[in-house]
Amino acid sequence: MDPVIQNLESTTIGGTRLNRKKIALIQDIVKIFPALSRRELAHTICEHLNWFTPNGDNKIQSCLNVLEELEKLGIITLPALVESQ
């Protein structure tokens, strides 16, 4: 496991309580799928971690918040934001 993940003081990321195994899984997904957009990564991660709203939709915004926090912590590198035209 990545030493940065092992040395985290808290595993509450972006308001979501995670364990280190889930953080490592997110890190792996981001590495495996470098061509996906942030939104596509969020959908993929939600499906792998079973993050769903009560009505069954993926928790995309919560996942995006987690991804941004993980990037700030140096655990992942997200694809660049694509500006809408």
Backbone as XML, in Angstrom:
<?xml version="1.0"?>
<chain id="A" units="angstrom">
  <residue number="1" name="MET">
    <atom name="N" x="0.849" y="-1.179" z="0.000"/>
    <atom name="CA" x="0.000" y="0.000" z="0.000"/>
    <atom name="C" x="0.896" y="1.244" z="0.000"/>
  </residue>
  <residue number="2" name="ASP">
    <atom name="N" x="0.438" y="2.255" z="-0.678"/>
    <atom name="CA" x="1.149" y="3.532" z="-0.778"/>
    <atom name="C" x="1.405" y="4.095" z="0.628"/>
  </residue>
  <residue number="3" name="PRO">
    <atom name="N" x="2.647" y="4.462" z="0.936"/>
    <atom name="CA" x="2.951" y="5.025" z="2.258"/>
    <atom name="C" x="2.147" y="6.287" z="2.577"/>
  </residue>
  <residue number="4" name="VAL">
    <atom name="N" x="1.808" y="7.069" z="1.562"/>
    <atom name="CA" x="1.006" y="8.270" z="1.798"/>
    <atom name="C" x="-0.354" y="7.873" z="2.370"/>
  </residue>
  <residue number="5" name="ILE">
    <atom name="N" x="-0.927" y="6.792" z="1.848"/>
    <atom name="CA" x="-2.225" y="6.312" z="2.348"/>
    <atom name="C" x="-2.061" y="5.771" z="3.767"/>
  </residue>
  <residue number="6" name="GLN">
    <atom name="N" x="-1.023" y="4.990" z="3.995"/>
    <atom name="CA" x="-0.800" y="4.412" z="5.328"/>
    <atom name="C" x="-0.597" y="5.480" z="6.393"/>
  </residue>
  <residue number="7" name="ASN">
    <atom name="N" x="-0.012" y="6.605" z="6.018"/>
    <atom name="CA" x="0.303" y="7.643" z="6.994"/>
    <atom name="C" x="-0.761" y="8.724" z="7.132"/>
  </residue>
  <residue number="8" name="LEU">
    <atom name="N" x="-1.916" y="8.543" z="6.516"/>
    <atom name="CA" x="-2.994" y="9.528" z="6.660"/>
    <atom name="C" x="-3.427" y="9.627" z="8.114"/>
  </residue>
  <residue number="9" name="GLU">
    <atom name="N" x="-3.592" y="10.849" z="8.589"/>
    <atom name="CA" x="-4.091" y="11.048" z="9.958"/>
    <atom name="C" x="-5.556" y="10.650" z="10.064"/>
  </residue>
  <residue number="10" name="SER">
    <atom name="N" x="-6.312" y="10.958" z="9.018"/>
    <atom name="CA" x="-7.739" y="10.655" z="8.997"/>
    <atom name="C" x="-8.097" y="10.072" z="7.630"/>
  </residue>
  <residue number="11" name="THR">
    <atom name="N" x="-9.040" y="9.149" z="7.631"/>
    <atom name="CA" x="-9.509" y="8.608" z="6.359"/>
    <atom name="C" x="-10.901" y="9.126" z="6.022"/>
  </residue>
  <residue number="12" name="THR">
    <atom name="N" x="-11.300" y="10.212" z="6.661"/>
    <atom name="CA" x="-12.508" y="10.910" z="6.237"/>
    <atom name="C" x="-12.052" y="11.903" z="5.175"/>
  </residue>
  <residue number="13" name="ILE">
    <atom name="N" x="-12.461" y="11.634" z="3.944"/>
    <atom name="CA" x="-12.000" y="12.393" z="2.792"/>
    <atom name="C" x="-13.207" y="13.030" z="2.116"/>
  </residue>
  <residue number="14" name="GLY">
    <atom name="N" x="-13.170" y="14.333" z="1.930"/>
    <atom name="CA" x="-14.269" y="15.018" z="1.265"/>
    <atom name="C" x="-15.601" y="14.785" z="1.949"/>
  </residue>
  <residue number="15" name="GLY">
    <atom name="N" x="-15.572" y="14.620" z="3.276"/>
    <atom name="CA" x="-16.791" y="14.391" z="4.038"/>
    <atom name="C" x="-17.264" y="12.949" z="4.023"/>
  </residue>
  <residue number="16" name="THR">
    <atom name="N" x="-16.505" y="12.058" z="3.394"/>
    <atom name="CA" x="-16.885" y="10.648" z="3.304"/>
    <atom name="C" x="-15.897" y="9.807" z="4.098"/>
  </residue>
  <residue number="17" name="ARG">
    <atom name="N" x="-16.411" y="8.960" z="4.967"/>
    <atom name="CA" x="-15.566" y="8.079" z="5.771"/>
    <atom name="C" x="-15.168" y="6.879" z="4.925"/>
  </residue>
  <residue number="18" name="LEU">
    <atom name="N" x="-13.864" y="6.703" z="4.750"/>
    <atom name="CA" x="-13.328" y="5.600" z="3.966"/>
    <atom name="C" x="-12.343" y="4.809" z="4.815"/>
  </residue>
  <residue number="19" name="ASN">
    <atom name="N" x="-12.005" y="3.615" z="4.344"/>
    <atom name="CA" x="-10.878" y="2.920" z="4.957"/>
    <atom name="C" x="-9.725" y="2.955" z="3.966"/>
  </residue>
  <residue number="20" name="ARG">
    <atom name="N" x="-8.548" y="2.583" z="4.425"/>
    <atom name="CA" x="-7.363" y="2.676" z="3.578"/>
    <atom name="C" x="-7.442" y="1.765" z="2.346"/>
  </residue>
  <residue number="21" name="LYS">
    <atom name="N" x="-8.103" y="0.628" z="2.475"/>
    <atom name="CA" x="-8.258" y="-0.266" z="1.318"/>
    <atom name="C" x="-9.083" y="0.398" z="0.215"/>
  </residue>
  <residue number="22" name="LYS">
    <atom name="N" x="-10.129" y="1.123" z="0.596"/>
    <atom name="CA" x="-10.953" y="1.814" z="-0.397"/>
    <atom name="C" x="-10.180" y="2.947" z="-1.052"/>
  </residue>
  <residue number="23" name="ILE">
    <atom name="N" x="-9.375" y="3.647" z="-0.267"/>
    <atom name="CA" x="-8.562" y="4.724" z="-0.833"/>
    <atom name="C" x="-7.561" y="4.138" z="-1.823"/>
  </residue>
  <residue number="24" name="ALA">
    <atom name="N" x="-6.951" y="3.007" z="-1.475"/>
    <atom name="CA" x="-6.007" y="2.343" z="-2.379"/>
    <atom name="C" x="-6.715" y="1.870" z="-3.643"/>
  </residue>
  <residue number="25" name="LEU">
    <atom name="N" x="-7.956" y="1.394" z="-3.517"/>
    <atom name="CA" x="-8.725" y="0.966" z="-4.689"/>
    <atom name="C" x="-9.006" y="2.157" z="-5.599"/>
  </residue>
  <residue number="26" name="ILE">
    <atom name="N" x="-9.388" y="3.277" z="-5.018"/>
    <atom name="CA" x="-9.614" y="4.490" z="-5.814"/>
    <atom name="C" x="-8.331" y="4.881" z="-6.535"/>
  </residue>
  <residue number="27" name="GLN">
    <atom name="N" x="-7.211" y="4.828" z="-5.829"/>
    <atom name="CA" x="-5.912" y="5.147" z="-6.425"/>
    <atom name="C" x="-5.633" y="4.217" z="-7.620"/>
  </residue>
  <residue number="28" name="ASP">
    <atom name="N" x="-5.904" y="2.942" z="-7.449"/>
    <atom name="CA" x="-5.687" y="1.968" z="-8.531"/>
    <atom name="C" x="-6.588" y="2.254" z="-9.731"/>
  </residue>
  <residue number="29" name="ILE">
    <atom name="N" x="-7.862" y="2.559" z="-9.479"/>
    <atom name="CA" x="-8.798" y="2.839" z="-10.568"/>
    <atom name="C" x="-8.335" y="4.050" z="-11.375"/>
  </residue>
  <residue number="30" name="VAL">
    <atom name="N" x="-7.900" y="5.089" z="-10.685"/>
    <atom name="CA" x="-7.424" y="6.297" z="-11.375"/>
    <atom name="C" x="-6.203" y="5.969" z="-12.228"/>
  </residue>
  <residue number="31" name="LYS">
    <atom name="N" x="-5.304" y="5.115" z="-11.719"/>
    <atom name="CA" x="-4.105" y="4.727" z="-12.479"/>
    <atom name="C" x="-4.447" y="3.840" z="-13.671"/>
  </residue>
  <residue number="32" name="ILE">
    <atom name="N" x="-5.397" y="2.930" z="-13.495"/>
    <atom name="CA" x="-5.759" y="1.974" z="-14.548"/>
    <atom name="C" x="-6.481" y="2.651" z="-15.707"/>
  </residue>
  <residue number="33" name="PHE">
    <atom name="N" x="-7.256" y="3.685" z="-15.414"/>
    <atom name="CA" x="-8.073" y="4.341" z="-16.434"/>
    <atom name="C" x="-7.676" y="5.811" z="-16.617"/>
  </residue>
  <residue number="34" name="PRO">
    <atom name="N" x="-6.460" y="6.097" z="-17.070"/>
    <atom name="CA" x="-6.000" y="7.475" z="-17.180"/>
    <atom name="C" x="-6.729" y="8.299" z="-18.239"/>
  </residue>
  <residue number="35" name="ALA">
    <atom name="N" x="-7.392" y="7.639" z="-19.176"/>
    <atom name="CA" x="-8.069" y="8.368" z="-20.253"/>
    <atom name="C" x="-9.494" y="8.787" z="-19.887"/>
  </residue>
  <residue number="36" name="LEU">
    <atom name="N" x="-9.999" y="8.319" z="-18.757"/>
    <atom name="CA" x="-11.368" y="8.680" z="-18.372"/>
    <atom name="C" x="-11.418" y="10.110" z="-17.853"/>
  </residue>
  <residue number="37" name="SER">
    <atom name="N" x="-12.545" y="10.752" z="-18.087"/>
    <atom name="CA" x="-12.772" y="12.079" z="-17.515"/>
    <atom name="C" x="-13.029" y="11.924" z="-16.014"/>
  </residue>
  <residue number="38" name="ARG">
    <atom name="N" x="-13.013" y="13.023" z="-15.310"/>
    <atom name="CA" x="-13.293" y="12.986" z="-13.871"/>
    <atom name="C" x="-14.682" y="12.383" z="-13.606"/>
  </residue>
  <residue number="39" name="ARG">
    <atom name="N" x="-15.647" y="12.773" z="-14.404"/>
    <atom name="CA" x="-17.012" y="12.277" z="-14.221"/>
    <atom name="C" x="-17.088" y="10.782" z="-14.492"/>
  </residue>
  <residue number="40" name="GLU">
    <atom name="N" x="-16.400" y="10.336" z="-15.541"/>
    <atom name="CA" x="-16.380" y="8.904" z="-15.857"/>
    <atom name="C" x="-15.672" y="8.113" z="-14.748"/>
  </residue>
  <residue number="41" name="LEU">
    <atom name="N" x="-14.589" y="8.687" z="-14.211"/>
    <atom name="CA" x="-13.919" y="8.042" z="-13.080"/>
    <atom name="C" x="-14.871" y="7.933" z="-11.893"/>
  </residue>
  <residue number="42" name="ALA">
    <atom name="N" x="-15.607" y="9.003" z="-11.629"/>
    <atom name="CA" x="-16.551" y="9.002" z="-10.500"/>
    <atom name="C" x="-17.604" y="7.906" z="-10.689"/>
  </residue>
  <residue number="43" name="HIS">
    <atom name="N" x="-18.135" y="7.758" z="-11.886"/>
    <atom name="CA" x="-19.117" y="6.688" z="-12.143"/>
    <atom name="C" x="-18.494" y="5.317" z="-11.904"/>
  </residue>
  <residue number="44" name="THR">
    <atom name="N" x="-17.278" y="5.124" z="-12.410"/>
    <atom name="CA" x="-16.597" y="3.838" z="-12.251"/>
    <atom name="C" x="-16.345" y="3.527" z="-10.783"/>
  </residue>
  <residue number="45" name="ILE">
    <atom name="N" x="-15.880" y="4.514" z="-10.044"/>
    <atom name="CA" x="-15.598" y="4.320" z="-8.621"/>
    <atom name="C" x="-16.882" y="4.043" z="-7.848"/>
  </residue>
  <residue number="46" name="CYS">
    <atom name="N" x="-17.936" y="4.781" z="-8.146"/>
    <atom name="CA" x="-19.227" y="4.548" z="-7.478"/>
    <atom name="C" x="-19.705" y="3.111" z="-7.708"/>
  </residue>
  <residue number="47" name="GLU">
    <atom name="N" x="-19.532" y="2.622" z="-8.920"/>
    <atom name="CA" x="-19.960" y="1.252" z="-9.226"/>
    <atom name="C" x="-19.118" y="0.239" z="-8.461"/>
  </residue>
  <residue number="48" name="HIS">
    <atom name="N" x="-17.813" y="0.464" z="-8.363"/>
    <atom name="CA" x="-16.943" y="-0.473" z="-7.660"/>
    <atom name="C" x="-17.155" y="-0.457" z="-6.140"/>
  </residue>
  <residue number="49" name="LEU">
    <atom name="N" x="-17.474" y="0.708" z="-5.599"/>
    <atom name="CA" x="-17.627" y="0.838" z="-4.150"/>
    <atom name="C" x="-19.088" y="0.839" z="-3.692"/>
  </residue>
  <residue number="50" name="ASN">
    <atom name="N" x="-19.998" y="0.637" z="-4.632"/>
    <atom name="CA" x="-21.433" y="0.617" z="-4.315"/>
    <atom name="C" x="-21.894" y="1.890" z="-3.616"/>
  </residue>
  <residue number="51" name="TRP">
    <atom name="N" x="-21.449" y="3.039" z="-4.155"/>
    <atom name="CA" x="-21.877" y="4.335" z="-3.630"/>
    <atom name="C" x="-23.096" y="4.790" z="-4.416"/>
  </residue>
  <residue number="52" name="PHE">
    <atom name="N" x="-24.262" y="4.602" z="-3.821"/>
    <atom name="CA" x="-25.513" y="4.936" z="-4.486"/>
    <atom name="C" x="-26.381" y="5.803" z="-3.592"/>
  </residue>
  <residue number="53" name="THR">
    <atom name="N" x="-27.197" y="6.652" z="-4.224"/>
    <atom name="CA" x="-28.192" y="7.425" z="-3.494"/>
    <atom name="C" x="-29.347" y="6.481" z="-3.161"/>
  </residue>
  <residue number="54" name="PRO">
    <atom name="N" x="-30.260" y="6.898" z="-2.294"/>
    <atom name="CA" x="-31.405" y="6.044" z="-1.969"/>
    <atom name="C" x="-32.228" y="5.635" z="-3.201"/>
  </residue>
  <residue number="55" name="ASN">
    <atom name="N" x="-32.231" y="6.468" z="-4.252"/>
    <atom name="CA" x="-33.014" y="6.095" z="-5.438"/>
    <atom name="C" x="-32.195" y="5.291" z="-6.450"/>
  </residue>
  <residue number="56" name="GLY">
    <atom name="N" x="-30.945" y="4.923" z="-6.080"/>
    <atom name="CA" x="-30.151" y="4.028" z="-6.925"/>
    <atom name="C" x="-29.173" y="4.691" z="-7.872"/>
  </residue>
  <residue number="57" name="ASP">
    <atom name="N" x="-29.119" y="6.025" z="-7.875"/>
    <atom name="CA" x="-28.155" y="6.717" z="-8.730"/>
    <atom name="C" x="-26.770" y="6.702" z="-8.079"/>
  </residue>
  <residue number="58" name="ASN">
    <atom name="N" x="-25.743" y="6.808" z="-8.904"/>
    <atom name="CA" x="-24.380" y="6.913" z="-8.375"/>
    <atom name="C" x="-24.218" y="8.232" z="-7.625"/>
  </residue>
  <residue number="59" name="LYS">
    <atom name="N" x="-23.451" y="8.223" z="-6.544"/>
    <atom name="CA" x="-23.173" y="9.440" z="-5.765"/>
    <atom name="C" x="-22.018" y="10.195" z="-6.422"/>
  </residue>
  <residue number="60" name="ILE">
    <atom name="N" x="-22.287" y="10.743" z="-7.594"/>
    <atom name="CA" x="-21.246" y="11.363" z="-8.406"/>
    <atom name="C" x="-20.610" y="12.563" z="-7.711"/>
  </residue>
  <residue number="61" name="GLN">
    <atom name="N" x="-21.402" y="13.481" z="-7.202"/>
    <atom name="CA" x="-20.831" y="14.687" z="-6.594"/>
    <atom name="C" x="-19.997" y="14.344" z="-5.368"/>
  </residue>
  <residue number="62" name="SER">
    <atom name="N" x="-20.475" y="13.442" z="-4.540"/>
    <atom name="CA" x="-19.696" y="13.020" z="-3.372"/>
    <atom name="C" x="-18.382" y="12.399" z="-3.803"/>
  </residue>
  <residue number="63" name="CYS">
    <atom name="N" x="-18.421" y="11.581" z="-4.837"/>
    <atom name="CA" x="-17.214" y="10.942" z="-5.339"/>
    <atom name="C" x="-16.248" y="11.970" z="-5.919"/>
  </residue>
  <residue number="64" name="LEU">
    <atom name="N" x="-16.767" y="12.942" z="-6.657"/>
    <atom name="CA" x="-15.911" y="14.000" z="-7.201"/>
    <atom name="C" x="-15.229" y="14.778" z="-6.077"/>
  </residue>
  <residue number="65" name="ASN">
    <atom name="N" x="-15.955" y="15.024" z="-4.990"/>
    <atom name="CA" x="-15.361" y="15.704" z="-3.830"/>
    <atom name="C" x="-14.220" y="14.874" z="-3.238"/>
  </residue>
  <residue number="66" name="VAL">
    <atom name="N" x="-14.437" y="13.578" z="-3.120"/>
    <atom name="CA" x="-13.401" y="12.681" z="-2.607"/>
    <atom name="C" x="-12.184" y="12.708" z="-3.528"/>
  </residue>
  <residue number="67" name="LEU">
    <atom name="N" x="-12.422" y="12.628" z="-4.840"/>
    <atom name="CA" x="-11.317" y="12.632" z="-5.798"/>
    <atom name="C" x="-10.493" y="13.916" z="-5.697"/>
  </residue>
  <residue number="68" name="GLU">
    <atom name="N" x="-11.160" y="15.045" z="-5.583"/>
    <atom name="CA" x="-10.443" y="16.316" z="-5.475"/>
    <atom name="C" x="-9.614" y="16.385" z="-4.192"/>
  </residue>
  <residue number="69" name="GLU">
    <atom name="N" x="-10.153" y="15.881" z="-3.095"/>
    <atom name="CA" x="-9.407" y="15.873" z="-1.832"/>
    <atom name="C" x="-8.213" y="14.928" z="-1.912"/>
  </residue>
  <residue number="70" name="LEU">
    <atom name="N" x="-8.404" y="13.765" z="-2.544"/>
    <atom name="CA" x="-7.295" y="12.819" z="-2.686"/>
    <atom name="C" x="-6.181" y="13.418" z="-3.544"/>
  </residue>
  <residue number="71" name="GLU">
    <atom name="N" x="-6.565" y="14.212" z="-4.540"/>
    <atom name="CA" x="-5.554" y="14.869" z="-5.359"/>
    <atom name="C" x="-4.788" y="15.901" z="-4.521"/>
  </residue>
  <residue number="72" name="LYS">
    <atom name="N" x="-5.500" y="16.671" z="-3.701"/>
    <atom name="CA" x="-4.849" y="17.656" z="-2.836"/>
    <atom name="C" x="-3.869" y="16.997" z="-1.871"/>
  </residue>
  <residue number="73" name="LEU">
    <atom name="N" x="-4.181" y="15.771" z="-1.445"/>
    <atom name="CA" x="-3.324" y="15.035" z="-0.522"/>
    <atom name="C" x="-2.150" y="14.358" z="-1.231"/>
  </residue>
  <residue number="74" name="GLY">
    <atom name="N" x="-2.128" y="14.422" z="-2.567"/>
    <atom name="CA" x="-1.040" y="13.818" z="-3.331"/>
    <atom name="C" x="-1.179" y="12.328" z="-3.548"/>
  </residue>
  <residue number="75" name="ILE">
    <atom name="N" x="-2.383" y="11.799" z="-3.357"/>
    <atom name="CA" x="-2.605" y="10.360" z="-3.501"/>
    <atom name="C" x="-2.916" y="9.985" z="-4.941"/>
  </residue>
  <residue number="76" name="ILE">
    <atom name="N" x="-3.603" y="10.871" z="-5.662"/>
    <atom name="CA" x="-3.937" y="10.626" z="-7.062"/>
    <atom name="C" x="-3.652" y="11.889" z="-7.871"/>
  </residue>
  <residue number="77" name="THR">
    <atom name="N" x="-3.612" y="11.704" z="-9.176"/>
    <atom name="CA" x="-3.538" y="12.829" z="-10.107"/>
    <atom name="C" x="-4.724" y="12.698" z="-11.043"/>
  </residue>
  <residue number="78" name="LEU">
    <atom name="N" x="-5.600" y="13.686" z="-11.003"/>
    <atom name="CA" x="-6.802" y="13.654" z="-11.826"/>
    <atom name="C" x="-6.527" y="14.212" z="-13.218"/>
  </residue>
  <residue number="79" name="PRO">
    <atom name="N" x="-7.339" y="13.791" z="-14.205"/>
    <atom name="CA" x="-7.216" y="14.408" z="-15.518"/>
    <atom name="C" x="-7.594" y="15.878" z="-15.422"/>
  </residue>
  <residue number="80" name="ALA">
    <atom name="N" x="-7.053" y="16.660" z="-16.351"/>
    <atom name="CA" x="-7.352" y="18.089" z="-16.374"/>
    <atom name="C" x="-8.844" y="18.312" z="-16.563"/>
  </residue>
  <residue number="81" name="LEU">
    <atom name="N" x="-9.328" y="19.410" z="-15.994"/>
    <atom name="CA" x="-10.725" y="19.793" z="-16.198"/>
    <atom name="C" x="-10.909" y="20.242" z="-17.630"/>
  </residue>
  <residue number="82" name="VAL">
    <atom name="N" x="-12.014" y="19.837" z="-18.234"/>
    <atom name="CA" x="-12.338" y="20.248" z="-19.596"/>
    <atom name="C" x="-13.394" y="21.339" z="-19.486"/>
  </residue>
  <residue number="83" name="GLU">
    <atom name="N" x="-13.091" y="22.501" z="-20.057"/>
    <atom name="CA" x="-14.037" y="23.611" z="-19.978"/>
    <atom name="C" x="-15.144" y="23.439" z="-21.005"/>
  </residue>
  <residue number="84" name="SER">
    <atom name="N" x="-16.366" y="23.731" z="-20.562"/>
    <atom name="CA" x="-17.522" y="23.674" z="-21.475"/>
    <atom name="C" x="-17.487" y="24.853" z="-22.418"/>
  </residue>
  <residue number="85" name="GLN">
    <atom name="N" x="-17.964" y="24.618" z="-23.612"/>
    <atom name="CA" x="-17.993" y="25.717" z="-24.585"/>
    <atom name="C" x="-19.371" y="26.263" z="-24.751"/>
  </residue>
</chain>
